[in-house]
Amino acid sequence: MSSTADGLLRAQGIALALIDGFNRHYRIFRETTQRARSRFVDADWLGELSAVRDRVQFYDERVMETTERLRHEFGAEALDDATWQQVKLFFIGHLINHKQPELAESFFNSVCCKILHRSYFNNDYIFARPAIATEYIQSYPPTYSSYYPQQDGLRKTVRRIILDFAWELPFENLERDIRAILVAARRHLGAWPKPEANSQIQVLYSPFYRNKTAYIIGKAINGYHEYPFALVIRHGDGEAASLRADALILDTWRISLLFSLSRAYFMVDMEVPSGYIQFLRSVMPNKPRSELYTMLGLGKQGKTTFFRDLVSHLSHSNDQFIVAPGIRGMVMAVFTLPSFPYVFKVIKDQRSIRKEMDRDTVKRKYLMVKQVDRVGRMADTLEFSNVALPRHRFNEELLQELRDLAGESVEEDGNSVVIKHLYIERRLIPLNIYLNQADDAELDNIVHEYGNAIREMAQANIFPGDMLWKNFGVTRYGRVVFYDYDEIEFMTDCHFRSIPTAPNPEAELSGEVWYPVARNDVFPEEFGVFLLGLPRVREAFMRHHADLLTPQFWQAAQQRIRDGHVEDFYPYPQELRFRT
């Protein structure tokens, strides 16, 4: 057999190994999301948290498995250029009738980037842009179901929508819930619009599971008008296991908040993810596809889509990357592009980190945040390796700072600045900057929000460690979110203590600690010294959150976690709930 024929057979084998690796990944991923239904029915809330944590690792595990297979079976690192190009062509052939082609392309990229040098990261070897269109991929069951209220009436249609999900548990009082749904819809829409001939209600086939809640996502279409909605289903309050409708969310911006990156990822059973993304985009047109993929648990596809958006933005803008506004961090060098609503974070070199911290610990902390319930209070991060950005887009002050503080992670390669390890987050207003500009009413509200953020993180088993104002940000909706993770710990790993009484007045006045302190000892009474220097800030904090300065609050939160209690977190206001 000729060497050309050998090369083609090897290319075909590699392409098949790649598609097999992806198919195994998505099969495991989907089995986990499918089990969310039984966890919801059984009220297995700890099991759901565990599944969310474990699922984060699935993708990297399958990538490493496939990479090792290509190295051992095919000697992939020694393949020539022509063979890699043939691998890509054969791989595309496997995607013609595939249900998740865009995800498979990203998997191909991930494996290739483990094997190839970054100089090969172009469209000849990897999928710099999609090769297979994802529109109109047929799915069974279909992506969404359609209902026609003009045939049966709205009340019967709502009942049918709810019952078609076959929840396996009875509703506590379904007729009461349907009345509440109709009242909420009328209150939001005013007088009912006269139904057009083609009026319908479209509902995504799979519920969206997260925490203790299932969401039915859909939209009502009346002629040229569309009305998105999210119907919230939770367990009932009675002793017998039952369900109830908890709220109907009808504002597009509130539905968008359900998909905030500061919350845990949804569990959704999808044969064709692109169909779900297309539907969700019709409901939330301002939500980037990258964030939607990420919130459905498809983090790698979210990163792929995000990076394509970044490259496109760079080609249509001309501003420069600059040092991010705010107080410089101790561990991260942070920069931003003013025209792009994100910040870019690079771990500083060890010699530049002025605290007991190292690169591996920082990475572990950031991974930890992806694996826990972020309860709307911790910003999610996109993690990248070997990111090449155009050198001429870097402000010289920023470039010099990166050379000085993060030279081990940053390389200047011709016309590119290559960042070996990079975190990217949504840009927020640093809380310390917000406080400096706030009037009295704004300050009181945001200090209240800040304390609520700390409480909710504690209930989710996260102690932020460094609670300084600069480590929190304010979203466009006025919500306080934490974003500096190098000192976070699990609440259950901390030891919250009272400061012992000084043995004598001289010891108390000396400024020296007169009691032993272990690594994870925390003294809440000390928080005020670092946080409450401004009188009006202290006044607002003590009015709303004085108990956060006592060890009793933290010890009680710890005990609830150790008892296996999972708190209720509502990503919608209490006034929207049908009953409290």
MOZI-V593042 format. One record per pair of residues at least 12 apart in sequence whose C-alpha atoms are under 6 Angstrom apart, sorted by sequence separation. I is the first residue (numbers start at 1). J is the second residue. D is the distance in whole Angstrom. If there is no record, write none. Layout:
BEGIN
i,j,d
I,J,D
I,J,D
END
This chain:
BEGIN
i,j,d
233,245,5
290,302,4
323,335,4
324,336,5
333,345,6
471,483,6
204,217,6
217,230,5
232,245,6
233,246,6
322,335,5
332,345,6
333,346,5
471,484,5
203,217,6
204,218,6
216,230,6
232,246,5
322,336,6
332,346,5
203,218,4
216,231,5
232,247,5
290,305,5
321,336,5
332,347,5
202,218,5
215,231,6
290,306,5
321,337,4
332,348,5
109,126,5
202,219,5
215,232,5
231,248,5
331,348,6
201,219,6
230,248,6
201,220,4
214,233,5
230,249,5
200,220,6
201,221,6
213,233,6
229,249,6
200,221,5
213,234,5
229,250,5
199,221,5
331,353,5
465,487,5
199,222,4
330,353,6
465,488,5
391,415,5
464,488,4
525,549,5
391,416,5
463,488,6
495,520,6
496,521,6
498,523,6
524,549,5
525,550,6
196,222,6
390,416,5
391,417,5
463,489,5
494,520,5
495,521,5
496,522,5
497,523,5
524,550,5
196,223,5
389,416,5
462,489,6
463,490,6
495,522,6
496,523,6
524,551,6
388,416,6
389,417,5
462,490,5
463,491,5
266,295,6
388,417,6
461,490,5
462,491,5
265,295,5
266,296,5
388,418,4
450,480,6
461,491,5
265,296,6
387,418,5
449,480,6
265,297,5
386,418,6
387,419,5
386,419,5
386,420,4
385,420,5
385,421,5
25,62,6
384,421,6
432,469,5
77,115,6
384,422,5
431,469,5
432,470,5
383,422,6
431,470,6
85,125,6
383,423,5
430,470,6
382,423,6
431,472,5
382,424,5
431,473,5
381,424,5
430,473,4
67,111,6
381,425,5
429,473,5
21,66,6
428,473,5
429,474,5
428,474,6
428,475,6
63,111,6
148,200,5
147,200,5
352,405,6
147,201,5
497,551,6
146,201,6
228,283,6
496,551,6
146,202,5
210,266,5
349,405,6
145,202,6
209,266,6
348,405,5
349,406,5
145,203,5
208,266,6
209,267,5
348,406,4
144,203,5
208,267,6
144,204,4
208,268,5
143,204,6
144,205,5
143,205,6
206,269,6
492,558,6
177,245,6
172,242,5
171,242,5
172,243,6
11,83,6
15,87,5
170,242,5
171,243,4
172,244,6
321,393,6
169,242,6
171,244,6
320,393,5
321,394,5
322,395,6
320,394,5
321,395,6
11,86,6
15,90,6
320,395,6
323,398,5
11,87,5
15,91,5
322,398,6
346,422,5
377,453,6
345,422,6
345,423,5
344,423,6
344,424,5
343,424,6
22,104,6
343,425,5
342,425,5
342,426,4
343,427,5
342,427,4
341,427,5
444,540,5
378,481,5
377,481,4
378,482,5
379,483,5
377,482,6
378,483,6
264,373,5
264,374,6
263,374,5
262,374,6
263,375,5
263,376,5
262,376,4
262,377,6
262,378,5
262,379,5
262,380,6
261,380,5
365,486,6
362,486,5
100,272,6
99,272,5
33,267,5
33,268,6
34,269,6
33,269,6
53,371,4
247,576,6
247,577,5
246,577,5
247,578,6
246,578,6
END
